[in-house]
Amino acid sequence: MIKTDYLVIGSGIAGLTYALRVAHQSKDVNVIIVTKADKSESNTKYAQGGIATVHDLDIDSFEQHIQDTLIAGDGLCNEEVVRMVVEEGPARLQELIDWGVQFDENNIGDFDLGKEGGHSQNRILHHKDITGYEIERALLVMISKTPNIQILEKHYAIDFITEHHLKETNEETLSDITCFGAYVLDKNSNEVKTIVSKITMVASGGSGQAYTTTTNPLIATGDGIGMAYRAKAQIEDVEFVQFHPTALYQVPQESPAFLISEAVRGFGARLRTAKGEFFMKKYDSREELASRDIVARAIDTELKASGDNYVFLDCTHLNYKKFKKHFPNILEKCKSLGIDVRKKWIPVVTAAHYICGGIKVDMDGRTSIKNLYACGECTSTGLHGANRLASNSLLEALVYSQRCFVNSLHTIKNVSFNEEVPEWDTTNTSQNKENILITHGRSSVQKIMSDYVGIVRSNRRLKSAEKRLSVIYEETEELYKESIISVELCELRNLITTAYLICKFSMNRKENKGGFFNKDFS
């Protein structure tokens, strides 16, 4: 059994900034970060666009950013949360800069502020087209200089430890649930470690791998949402899955799909059909700079009407020298596929990108389970409503990691280690020799979600998806109970849980809002 004051699950911007805050506050506390792959592998690493925040008050204002966020969220944002995040954003951004993150500057030494869909002003701070990579780099450097933080790489969090795991707990009379830590699988030794903590922070990222085509890395399997749901935490708004309009179309398709940043359209790129026709003016007066839900749905509509596999993003009219400076990574990827953006259009498709709901938290990042905090994409804070405004996600993680930090400092004073936590029980389990059940289950979930619970849904599709997912769920639970666990099996379990929740929440929603669209309500 391992004991730690703070257990952080996930090594993206949310988990790393929270760990730094609590570790820097006192050298007497110890912090353990568990991450399922290498420490740098996270959704944060793949964020291209940047961080939206009000920086230049001569051209921008908090009120404009607030209104842009509310409009994108289609009436379902919590305005109090939106105001808090937008107004606290600049101070949190400065901390990031103080930790060594470098953002691009223009010729006169000011930040080179970009503009993306749904924004009324240029307010996106970025590092070329690899902002997330730069943030991850700088934060990991700071972590390496902080001796009371330990990172356990290739350690997979299986489940939160709660009263449900204690021998004397009567679940029927259990009213309040407390988190005592987590069971964690060491991928190198296949040992399940029992980590008991006073405070647990889940910052496990998104769930894009529930779909066939996604911009999310292979690790984005909805682990935090799955774990929280099994622990009886409140989940909300998971029907709002944001599909990015412009992922690079390739044969065969990569996983994750290569993202053509929102900022490219902000830079002036235009969308065309396979016949070369501009089409966004039919759907929104803002055309390519409409919010992601509108652009993605427009592309989906055009492809269904034409039968084509992709549309095109036209960059041929843009200043090549400036394009090369702003988007070197995108340019290099296109070159590797024989696409000269000066002469050829880029083939693009929509891809699952971001889940706007998740583990319900209050304005201090507290879940409905005691001593369990959550931050980042795995949460539902009320900021995004029905559709996330571009580049608001990194901002949300920064603000909420600070608020989680402040609140947990008070909480931990009254928390002691639970000495009754049992070790992981492997009784009556054996090594699974049917891995085809896991790989087939994963691909089946992805196909079901892509075909039936995608950008455009219907009552019939959702009902069919629910039936199919239920069968896979029952088969996987049976396999889980009989088998010595593996990461692949646990990931499948979480993917099914998250997919099922997306489906059920979609069935319960009776009006189209933001990223949720049921053609039976149109």
C-alpha positions in Angstrom: 0.0 0.0 0.0 1.3 3.4 -1.0 0.2 6.6 0.8 0.3 10.1 -0.6 -1.2 13.4 0.4 -2.3 14.2 -3.2 -3.0 11.7 -5.9 -3.3 13.1 -9.4 -4.6 11.0 -12.3 -3.4 12.4 -15.6 -0.5 14.4 -16.9 -2.0 17.0 -19.1 -2.3 20.7 -18.4 -5.0 20.2 -15.7 -3.1 17.5 -13.7 0.3 19.0 -14.0 -0.6 22.6 -13.0 -2.6 21.3 -10.0 0.3 19.1 -8.9 2.7 22.1 -9.2 0.4 24.3 -7.2 0.0 22.0 -4.2 3.6 20.9 -4.2 4.9 24.5 -4.3 2.6 25.5 -1.5 4.4 23.2 1.0 7.5 21.1 0.7 6.1 18.8 3.5 3.3 17.4 1.3 4.0 14.6 -1.3 2.2 14.4 -4.6 2.0 11.3 -6.9 1.0 11.7 -10.5 -0.1 8.5 -12.3 -0.2 8.5 -16.1 -1.1 5.6 -18.3 1.5 6.2 -20.9 4.7 8.3 -21.1 4.4 11.5 -18.9 4.2 13.7 -22.0 1.3 11.8 -23.6 -2.0 13.6 -23.1 -4.7 15.5 -25.0 -2.9 18.7 -24.1 0.1 17.6 -26.1 -2.0 17.6 -29.3 -3.7 21.0 -28.8 -2.7 23.1 -31.8 -4.7 26.3 -31.6 -3.9 27.9 -28.3 -5.4 29.6 -25.2 -8.3 32.1 -25.5 -7.9 35.0 -23.0 -8.5 38.7 -23.0 -5.1 40.2 -23.3 -5.3 43.5 -25.2 -8.0 45.7 -23.6 -7.7 48.2 -26.4 -9.4 45.9 -28.8 -11.0 43.3 -26.6 -12.9 43.0 -23.3 -14.1 40.4 -20.8 -17.7 41.1 -21.9 -16.9 40.2 -25.5 -15.2 37.0 -24.6 -18.1 36.1 -22.2 -20.7 36.8 -24.9 -18.8 34.8 -27.5 -18.7 31.8 -25.1 -22.4 32.1 -24.2 -23.4 32.3 -27.9 -21.2 29.2 -28.8 -22.8 27.3 -25.8 -26.2 27.9 -27.3 -28.0 29.0 -24.1 -26.8 26.1 -21.9 -23.7 27.7 -20.3 -23.6 28.7 -16.7 -23.1 32.4 -17.0 -21.6 32.7 -13.5 -19.0 30.1 -14.4 -18.3 31.7 -17.8 -17.6 35.1 -16.1 -15.4 33.5 -13.5 -13.2 31.6 -16.1 -12.9 34.6 -18.5 -12.1 37.1 -15.7 -9.6 34.9 -13.9 -8.0 33.8 -17.1 -5.3 36.4 -17.6 -3.8 35.9 -14.1 -3.7 32.1 -14.7 -2.1 32.6 -18.1 0.6 34.8 -16.6 1.5 31.9 -14.2 1.9 29.7 -17.2 4.3 32.2 -18.8 6.1 32.4 -15.4 6.5 28.6 -15.6 8.3 28.9 -18.9 5.7 28.6 -21.6 6.6 30.6 -24.6 4.0 32.2 -26.8 4.6 33.6 -30.3 5.2 37.4 -30.6 4.8 39.8 -33.5 7.3 42.1 -35.0 6.9 44.7 -32.2 7.2 42.3 -29.3 3.5 41.9 -28.5 1.8 38.6 -28.4 0.7 37.5 -31.8 -3.0 37.0 -31.1 -4.9 34.6 -33.4 -8.6 34.4 -34.2 -10.7 31.3 -34.4 -14.3 30.3 -35.1 -16.9 31.9 -32.8 -14.5 34.6 -31.5 -15.3 38.3 -32.2 -11.7 39.4 -31.6 -8.1 38.2 -32.0 -7.4 36.7 -28.5 -5.7 33.3 -29.0 -2.2 33.1 -27.6 -0.3 30.3 -29.4 3.1 28.7 -30.0 3.1 28.2 -33.8 0.7 25.3 -34.4 2.0 23.1 -31.5 0.8 25.1 -28.5 -0.1 22.1 -26.4 3.3 20.5 -27.0 5.0 23.7 -25.8 2.8 23.8 -22.7 3.5 20.2 -21.9 7.2 20.7 -22.3 7.4 23.6 -20.0 5.3 22.1 -17.3 7.3 18.9 -17.3 10.5 20.9 -16.8 8.9 22.5 -13.8 7.7 19.1 -12.5 11.3 17.8 -12.8 12.5 20.6 -10.5 9.9 19.9 -7.8 11.3 17.1 -5.6 8.0 16.4 -3.7 6.2 15.4 -7.0 6.6 11.8 -8.2 5.4 10.7 -11.6 4.5 7.1 -12.1 4.6 6.5 -15.9 2.8 3.6 -17.5 0.5 3.3 -14.5 -3.2 2.9 -15.3 -5.9 4.0 -12.8 -8.5 1.2 -12.6 -11.0 2.5 -10.1 -11.4 5.0 -7.3 -11.4 3.5 -3.9 -14.6 4.3 -2.0 -16.9 2.8 0.7 -18.0 0.3 -2.0 -14.6 -1.4 -1.5 -14.7 -1.6 2.3 -15.8 -4.9 3.8 -18.3 -3.5 6.3 -20.1 -1.1 4.0 -23.9 -1.4 3.6 -24.4 0.1 0.1 -28.1 0.2 0.5 -27.9 2.8 3.4 -24.9 4.6 2.0 -25.8 8.3 1.5 -22.4 10.0 1.2 -19.5 8.6 -0.8 -15.9 9.4 -0.1 -12.8 8.8 -2.2 -9.8 7.2 -0.4 -7.5 6.9 -3.4 -7.3 4.5 -6.4 -6.3 1.1 -7.5 -3.6 1.5 -10.1 -2.1 -1.1 -12.5 1.6 -1.0 -13.1 1.9 -1.8 -16.8 5.5 -3.0 -16.5 5.0 -5.4 -13.6 1.3 -6.2 -14.1 0.9 -5.5 -10.3 -2.1 -3.6 -9.1 -1.0 -1.0 -6.5 -3.3 0.3 -3.8 -2.6 4.1 -3.5 -4.3 5.7 -0.6 -4.6 9.4 -0.7 -6.1 12.3 1.3 -7.1 14.2 -1.8 -7.6 12.6 -5.3 -7.6 14.7 -8.5 -8.9 13.2 -11.7 -7.6 15.0 -14.8 -7.7 12.1 -17.2 -8.8 13.9 -20.4 -11.3 13.1 -23.0 -13.0 10.1 -24.7 -12.5 10.7 -28.4 -11.5 7.0 -28.9 -15.2 6.1 -28.6 -15.4 7.1 -32.3 -13.7 5.6 -35.3 -12.2 9.0 -36.5 -10.9 11.3 -33.7 -8.2 13.9 -33.2 -7.7 12.4 -29.7 -4.7 10.2 -29.0 -5.1 6.4 -28.3 -5.1 7.1 -24.5 -8.4 9.1 -24.7 -10.7 6.3 -23.6 -13.0 8.1 -21.2 -11.3 6.6 -18.2 -12.1 9.4 -15.7 -15.8 9.4 -16.7 -16.0 5.6 -16.5 -14.3 5.5 -13.1 -16.5 8.3 -11.7 -19.7 6.7 -13.0 -18.9 3.4 -11.3 -18.1 5.2 -8.1 -21.6 6.8 -8.3 -20.4 10.4 -9.1 -22.8 12.7 -10.9 -22.3 12.8 -14.7 -24.0 15.4 -16.9 -24.1 16.9 -20.5 -22.1 14.0 -22.2 -24.5 14.1 -25.1 -22.6 17.2 -26.3 -19.7 15.8 -28.3 -17.9 18.4 -30.3 -16.7 17.2 -33.7 -13.8 19.2 -35.2 -14.6 20.2 -38.8 -11.2 19.8 -40.3 -9.2 16.6 -39.7 -6.9 15.6 -42.5 -8.4 12.9 -44.7 -6.0 10.0 -45.3 -6.1 6.5 -46.6 -5.7 4.6 -44.4 -6.9 7.0 -41.7 -4.4 7.6 -38.8 -5.5 7.3 -35.2 -5.4 10.0 -34.0 -6.5 11.8 -37.1 -4.1 14.7 -37.9 -5.8 18.0 -37.0 -5.9 21.0 -39.3 -6.2 23.7 -36.7 -9.2 26.0 -36.3 -6.6 28.7 -36.6 -6.1 27.9 -40.3 -9.6 29.0 -41.0 -9.1 32.0 -38.7 -6.1 32.8 -40.9 -8.4 32.9 -44.0 -8.7 29.3 -45.4 -12.0 28.5 -47.2 -14.0 25.3 -47.4 -14.9 23.9 -50.8 -16.9 20.9 -52.0 -15.2 18.3 -54.2 -16.6 20.2 -57.2 -14.8 23.3 -55.9 -17.8 25.2 -54.7 -17.7 27.4 -51.5 -20.6 26.3 -49.3 -20.4 27.8 -45.8 -22.4 30.9 -46.8 -25.5 28.6 -47.1 -25.3 27.7 -43.4 -24.1 30.8 -41.5 -23.3 34.5 -42.2 -19.9 34.0 -40.5 -19.1 31.3 -43.0 -15.8 29.5 -42.1 -15.6 31.4 -38.8 -18.9 30.1 -37.5 -18.7 27.9 -34.3 -17.5 24.3 -34.7 -20.9 22.7 -34.3 -22.2 24.7 -37.3 -19.2 24.1 -39.5 -19.0 20.4 -38.7 -22.7 19.9 -39.4 -22.5 21.8 -42.6 -19.6 19.5 -43.8 -21.6 16.4 -42.7 -24.7 17.7 -44.7 -22.6 18.3 -47.8 -21.0 14.9 -47.7 -24.2 13.1 -47.2 -25.8 15.0 -50.1 -22.8 14.4 -52.5 -21.7 11.0 -51.4 -18.1 12.2 -51.3 -15.6 11.1 -48.6 -14.3 14.6 -47.9 -14.4 18.3 -48.6 -11.4 20.5 -49.2 -9.8 23.3 -47.2 -8.4 25.9 -49.7 -5.2 27.7 -48.5 -3.9 28.5 -52.0 -4.7 32.3 -51.7 -3.0 32.8 -48.4 0.4 34.4 -47.8 2.7 31.4 -47.9 5.5 32.9 -46.0 3.2 33.8 -43.1 1.4 30.4 -43.3 4.8 28.7 -43.0 5.6 30.7 -39.9 2.3 30.1 -38.2 1.6 26.5 -39.2 5.0 24.7 -39.8 3.7 21.4 -38.4 0.7 21.4 -40.6 2.7 22.4 -43.6 5.2 19.6 -43.0 2.5 17.0 -42.7 0.8 18.1 -45.9 4.2 18.1 -47.7 4.8 14.5 -46.6 1.6 13.5 -48.4 2.4 15.4 -51.6 0.1 18.3 -50.8 1.6 21.7 -51.7 -0.8 24.1 -50.0 0.2 26.8 -52.5 -1.3 24.7 -55.3 -3.5 22.0 -53.9 -6.4 22.0 -51.5 -6.3 20.0 -48.3 -8.8 17.1 -48.1 -10.6 17.2 -44.7 -13.3 15.4 -42.7 -15.0 15.9 -39.4 -13.6 14.0 -36.4 -14.7 13.5 -32.8 -12.7 16.1 -30.9 -14.0 17.2 -27.4 -16.7 16.1 -25.0 -18.4 19.1 -23.4 -19.8 17.2 -20.5 -18.5 14.7 -18.0 -18.0 14.5 -14.2 -20.2 17.2 -12.7 -18.1 19.6 -10.6 -18.9 22.8 -8.7 -17.0 26.1 -9.1 -14.2 24.8 -6.9 -13.8 21.6 -8.9 -15.4 19.4 -6.3 -17.3 16.3 -7.5 -20.3 14.8 -5.7 -17.9 12.4 -4.0 -16.0 13.7 -1.0 -12.3 14.4 -1.4 -12.5 13.7 -5.1 -11.8 16.7 -7.4 -11.9 16.8 -11.2 -10.4 19.2 -13.7 -10.1 19.4 -17.5 -12.0 17.6 -20.3 -13.3 14.8 -18.1 -15.5 17.4 -16.3 -18.7 19.3 -16.8 -18.2 22.7 -15.3 -20.9 24.7 -17.1 -18.4 26.7 -19.1 -19.0 25.1 -22.5 -22.8 24.5 -22.4 -23.9 22.7 -25.6 -20.7 23.5 -27.6 -17.2 24.6 -26.6 -15.9 27.9 -28.0 -12.5 27.2 -29.7 -9.4 27.4 -27.4 -11.5 27.7 -24.2 -10.5 24.3 -23.0 -6.9 25.0 -21.9 -8.2 28.2 -20.3 -10.8 26.2 -18.3 -8.1 23.7 -17.1 -5.9 26.5 -15.9 -8.6 28.3 -14.0 -10.1 25.2 -12.4 -6.8 23.7 -11.4 -6.2 26.9 -9.3 -9.7 26.7 -7.8 -9.3 23.0 -7.0 -5.9 23.8 -5.4 -7.3 26.6 -3.2 -10.3 24.5 -2.0 -8.4 21.3 -1.5 -5.9 23.2 0.8 -8.8 23.7 3.2 -10.3 20.2 2.7 -7.0 18.3 3.4 -6.7 19.7 6.9 -9.6 17.6 8.0 -8.8 14.4 6.1 -6.7 11.4 7.3 -5.7 8.2 5.6 -8.3 5.4 5.6 -6.5 2.5 7.2 -9.2 -0.1 6.2 -8.7 0.0 2.5 -8.2 -3.6 1.2 -5.7 -4.6 -1.3 -6.8 -5.5 -4.9 -8.5 -8.9 -5.0 -7.6 -11.3 -7.8 -9.6 -14.3 -6.4 -11.1 -16.6 -9.0 -9.5 -14.7 -12.0 -7.3 -16.1 -14.7 -5.3 -14.9 -17.6 -7.5 -13.9 -20.6 -6.4 -15.8 -23.7 -9.1 -14.3 -25.9 -7.8 -10.9 -26.8 -9.9 -10.9 -29.9 -12.9 -10.2 -27.7 -11.3 -7.0 -26.5 -10.0 -5.7 -29.9 -13.3 -6.6 -31.6 -15.3 -5.0 -28.7 -13.3 -1.8 -29.1 -13.8 -1.6 -32.9 -17.5 -2.4 -32.5 -18.1 0.4 -30.0 -16.3 2.8 -32.3 -18.3 1.8 -35.3 -21.6 1.9 -33.4 -20.9 5.4 -32.1 -19.7 6.7 -35.5 -22.7 5.3 -37.4 -25.5 5.9 -34.9 -24.3 8.6 -32.4 -22.3 10.9 -34.6 -22.9 14.5 -35.7 -26.5 13.9 -36.7 -28.5 11.4 -34.7 -32.1 10.1 -34.7 -34.4 8.3 -32.3 -34.1 5.1 -34.2 -30.3 5.2 -34.4 -30.0 5.9 -30.7 -32.3 3.1 -29.8 -30.3 0.7 -32.0 -27.0 1.9 -30.5 -28.3 1.4 -27.0 -29.2 -2.2 -27.7 -25.9 -3.0 -29.4 -23.8 -1.3 -26.7 -25.8 -3.2 -23.9 -24.7 -6.5 -25.4 -21.1 -5.5 -25.6 -21.3 -4.2 -22.1 -22.6 -7.4 -20.7 -20.0 -9.5 -22.5 -17.2 -7.2 -21.3 -18.3 -7.2 -17.7 -18.4 -11.0 -17.7 -14.9 -11.0 -19.1 -13.7 -8.5 -16.6 -15.0 -10.5 -13.6 -13.2 -13.7 -14.8 -9.9 -12.2 -16.0 -6.7 -10.9 -14.6 -7.1 -7.4 -15.7 -5.2 -5.6 -18.4 -5.1 -2.0 -19.6 -6.8 -3.0 -22.8 -9.7 -4.6 -21.0 -10.1 -1.7 -18.6 -10.0 0.8 -21.5 -12.7 -1.1 -23.3 -14.8 -1.1 -20.1 -14.5 2.7 -19.9 -15.1 3.2 -23.6 -18.4 1.2 -23.4 -19.4 3.1 -20.2 -18.8 6.5 -21.8 -20.4 5.5 -25.1 -23.5 4.2 -23.3 -23.8 7.4 -21.3 -23.5 9.5 -24.4 -26.2 7.4 -26.0 -28.6 7.5 -23.0 -28.1 11.2 -22.4 -28.8 11.8 -26.1 -32.1 9.8 -25.8 -33.1 11.9 -22.9 -32.5 15.3 -24.7 -35.5 16.5 -26.5 -34.3 19.6 -28.3 -31.3 20.4 -30.6 -28.7 22.5 -28.9 -25.1 23.3 -30.0 -23.2 20.1 -30.7 -26.3 17.9 -30.2 -28.5 17.4 -33.3 -31.3 14.9 -33.6 -32.9 15.0 -37.1 -36.3 14.0 -35.6 -36.4 17.4 -33.8 -35.3 19.6 -36.7 
